Amino acid sequence: MADDLQSRRAVFASVGVGGLALAISACSGDSGTDTAQTAPSPAESSAPQSGAPEASATASEAPAGGALAKTADIPVGGGTVFKEQKIVVTQPTEGEFKAFSALCTHKGCPVTSVENGAIVCPCHNSMFAIADGSVSGGPAQKPLPAQEIKVEGDSIMLA
């Protein structure tokens, strides 16, 4: 009888330890998926916005047909951040389009907006000039690297 009781205790202890291990692994967040990369909200997945240079413009998807954006989608004196492509396209003066990496040179955070003629990194408030990617404020010491784009008609494409 004592052996039966010990066997039952051993089974329950094993089940308890197994359940505890399962609960710990479930809480660790290592489920094989990256929860930080959730689907964008409807506001984040909208097409590039145009408007006043002060307006922040971001986009996560390129338009269909291989074009990154339409020239009309990039505001003069402003720009648009393309999250998926990790690129920011600016239009410092009418008809002049520039592109830069959308990863801040300070700590690698993604830049999120173009405001008042500057590309802005929200992590530590580094700012970069829309004309050449040079540092215009914050802790960053290096400019944003230029990226190759080509403008064909009214389409802007990655080169």
MOJOWO-V290089 format. One record per residue. RES is the residue in three letters. SS is DSSP state (a for helix, b for strand, c for the rest). OMEGA is omega as a letter, one per 20 degrees, with the letter a starting at -180 (none if undefined). Layout:
BEGIN
res:ss:omega
RES:SS:OMEGA
RES:SS:OMEGA
END
This chain:
BEGIN
res:ss:omega
MET:c:r
ALA:a:r
ASP:a:r
ASP:a:a
LEU:a:r
GLN:a:r
SER:a:r
ARG:a:r
ARG:a:r
ALA:a:r
VAL:a:a
PHE:a:r
ALA:a:r
SER:a:r
VAL:a:r
GLY:a:r
VAL:a:r
GLY:a:r
GLY:a:r
LEU:a:r
ALA:a:r
LEU:a:a
ALA:a:r
ILE:a:a
SER:a:r
ALA:a:a
CYS:a:a
SER:c:r
GLY:c:a
ASP:c:a
SER:c:r
GLY:c:r
THR:c:r
ASP:c:a
THR:c:r
ALA:c:a
GLN:c:r
THR:c:r
ALA:c:a
PRO:c:r
SER:c:r
PRO:c:a
ALA:c:a
GLU:c:a
SER:c:r
SER:c:r
ALA:c:r
PRO:c:a
GLN:c:r
SER:c:r
GLY:c:a
ALA:c:a
PRO:c:a
GLU:c:a
ALA:c:r
SER:c:r
ALA:c:r
THR:b:r
ALA:b:r
SER:c:a
GLU:c:r
ALA:c:r
PRO:c:r
ALA:c:r
GLY:c:r
GLY:c:r
ALA:c:r
LEU:c:a
ALA:b:r
LYS:b:a
THR:a:a
ALA:a:a
ASP:a:a
ILE:c:a
PRO:c:r
VAL:c:a
GLY:c:a
GLY:b:a
GLY:b:a
THR:b:r
VAL:b:r
PHE:b:a
LYS:c:a
GLU:c:a
GLN:c:a
LYS:c:a
ILE:b:r
VAL:b:a
VAL:b:a
THR:b:r
GLN:b:a
PRO:c:r
THR:c:a
GLU:c:r
GLY:c:r
GLU:c:a
PHE:c:r
LYS:b:r
ALA:b:a
PHE:b:r
SER:b:r
ALA:c:r
LEU:b:a
CYS:c:a
THR:c:r
HIS:c:a
LYS:c:r
GLY:c:r
CYS:c:r
PRO:b:r
VAL:c:a
THR:c:a
SER:b:r
VAL:b:a
GLU:b:r
ASN:c:r
GLY:c:a
ALA:b:r
ILE:b:a
VAL:b:r
CYS:c:a
PRO:c:a
CYS:c:a
HIS:c:r
ASN:c:r
SER:c:r
MET:b:a
PHE:b:a
ALA:b:a
ILE:c:a
ALA:c:a
ASP:c:r
GLY:c:a
SER:c:a
VAL:b:r
SER:b:r
GLY:b:r
GLY:c:a
PRO:c:a
ALA:c:a
GLN:c:a
LYS:c:r
PRO:c:r
LEU:c:r
PRO:c:r
ALA:b:r
GLN:c:a
GLU:c:r
ILE:b:r
LYS:b:r
VAL:b:r
GLU:b:a
GLY:c:r
ASP:c:a
SER:b:r
ILE:b:a
MET:b:r
LEU:b:a
ALA:c:none
END
